[in-house]
Amino acid sequence: MRGLAARRGPLTASILGLSFTAVALVTRLPFRDRTLFISDSVRYALALERYDMTAGRPHPPGNPLYVGCIAFIDYFAGDPVFSLALFSALATGAAFLFAYLLGRDLAGETAGWLAAGLLMVSPLFWFFGDVGMPATGEAALSLLAAWLARRARIPVESVAFWGLTIVLALSFGFRSTFAVLMAPLWLFAAWRHPWWRIITGAALGVASAVGWTVLVASLSGGWTAYRETSAAFLSEVVIATKILGGGVGKIPIQATEIGTSSLLALGLFMVPFLVGLVGCLIGRPPFPGAGPFMAAWGIPMALFHMTYDWAPRFGVLLLPVAVILAAATAVPLAQWLITGRRSVAVPDLPPGPVPRALIILALALNLSLFLLPVQLGSWTLPAPYPGGMRLLDRNHDMAQRDAAIRDGLDPEGTLVLAYGSTFHAAYFLPVYRVVGLYPLFQDTADAWVPSARERVFSFEPGSTALPALDPLPIPADIHQVLIYDDDYLEYWPATALPLTDFNYDRGRRMSVAAVPPGGGCLAYDYQRLSFHPAGDPACLPQP
């Protein structure tokens, strides 16, 4: 516990916090997402207009504290897209600070700076510091909770215990599933404290969870509507599309995705992370008590997301655990590899010139991975790759695409058909009728992907959006169908409608189909589309 005694004073910590925040803003904002890259980001932006979980503003569990933080920023900024990205950048700066403080407490000054540096140049963490998602906020709360938990292990540290308890209580409002996964860390820190304190802290946690739930329900039409919406989300999304619906056959796919996310998160620092992990398992941890502490902090999150679902944003939640372990292990490991004289378990070694060069090279590699261009010769980076150039390219592409649609296509006579960009089109082209035919690619419809117009979903009262039915009705006043992204093209046979190019930038185009007078319908089955004129029996609703 030597590191715990050498604490930063409030003034020094404040200066560090401001410096880390400045670094985050300077590095993140130039790459910030201006397109609401992830569909969930659109839901958060819509929640600023009207919060209602039953209308997907946002989806369950509602994240009321996160939305409230964005609303506070947007009160001054007046731009929801910017406000979402700004919060992610600010949370990134907080994560830098607590990564440094925790790494320093556990394994010394060098490990603290290296932990913060790892987060600074991690392609995965950088990407989510640019987009409108709560991922970096969760990471910052996770690091703060771990930093407090390490202190709260000492029973006399009542301030750290109550600070940790308050952080957990706030986490339920930020994202309740994240808070549940952090509860074992609270228990790990609390069990040495007096029973009255443990019971009071647990009661505060339960009360906060209930209080946040009541708040979301009250903003979403009452308890009955909240319960029905949550039950529908559980059955139609969680059970039907996650690991519970995919079965054990989904596990190898998720394992591959986890490996990819890990490499994009850590780069060459995967090596010290794995060495540190093995050290915890065989009794040679990189710092005292690393095994139990890391287990309480990381295993609940890892097990949950490995078995429930995996997406790159969940890698951000696990990254704080990984960078602390990698930072504590990297310098001793590099020293040992070069000289053969140091044990990996020796903490806080001053790096020699060669180990320092190896660490700088690894950090530079991560930085270059984020800055890679989207196109490398004839090879294009995979779509999930979290790169800064990809964000900038998407910003430019979407801006040109949307501007061309507004300038060249009549909103009253155009139907926008989208897939991966459905939520983007619905938000940034509100005067158009936007429909996403997800069943074309799925065996079952996703009830949480509706059509929209004027930023109102098809199932909301007063909506003028076309319902995403099979067959899809095309009213007589619609003269053309615009295919917003390319996903439908290979499933658009000549029997649908002839397509023509709609150029919007040099070398870039969308496709438009002219609708015959009188309208009709688009009938769709899995990976097949066909057009039928009005009055055709095929346009009758399917049983």
Secondary structure, DSSP 8 states (H G I E B T S, - for coil): -HHHHS---HHHHHHHHHHHHHHHHHHHGGG--SS--SHHHHHHHHHHH--BGGGTBS-TT--HHHHHHHHHHHHHH--HHHHHHHHHHHHHHHHHHHHHHHHHHHH-HHHHHHHHHHHHH-HHHHHHTTSSSSHHHHHHHHHHHHHHHHHHTSTT-HHHHHHHHHHHHHHHHH-HHHHHHHHHHHHHHHTTS-HHHHHHHHHHHHHHHHHHHHHHHHHTT-HHHHHHHHHHHIIIIIIHHSHHHH-GGGHHHHHHHHHHHHHHHHGGGHHHHHHHHHHHHHT--SSTTHHHHHHHHHHHHHHHHHHS---HHHHHHHHHHHHHHHHHHHHHHHHHHHHS---TT--S----HHHHHHHHHHHHHHHHHHT--SEETTEE--TT---HHHHHHHHHHHHHHHHHHHHHS-TTTEEEEESTTHHHHHHH-TTSEEEE-GGGTSSS--TT---EETTEETTSTT--S----SSEEE-TT--EEEE-SGGGGGG--TTT--EEEEEEETTEEEEEEE--TT-EEEEEETTEEEEEETT-GGGS---
